[in-house]
Amino acid sequence: MRSIYISLLVLPLFASFHLKAQTRAETILDSWKFFKGDEAFAYRIDFDDSKWEQVVVPHDWAI
């Protein structure tokens, strides 16, 4: 019975640690471009995105 009480006290600590470990922060820099569609090779370094629209983040594609 004692081990159940200890588990109930310790379990929320592990759960909160797990949730904090999943958070992620990213710095958003300039030079973002947008294209409404699907480009199969857009991941390639030599991809030509010169026809894409220059946008400021945050951006909504519906605008």
C-alpha positions, 0 to 999 in steps of 0.5 A: 500500500505504501508503494502505491502512495509513493507512486502516486506522488512521484508519477506527476513529477515524471509526467511534468518532466516528460512534457517539458522535454518535448517543448521546442523553440525555434528562431525564425529568421528573414528570407522566408518564401511561400508557394501555395501548391506542392513542389516535389523537389523543394527540399533540394539545395539547387531548387529554383524558388525565384518565383515564390512570394517573399513573406514575413512570418507569421504568414497566412496562405489565405491572405 
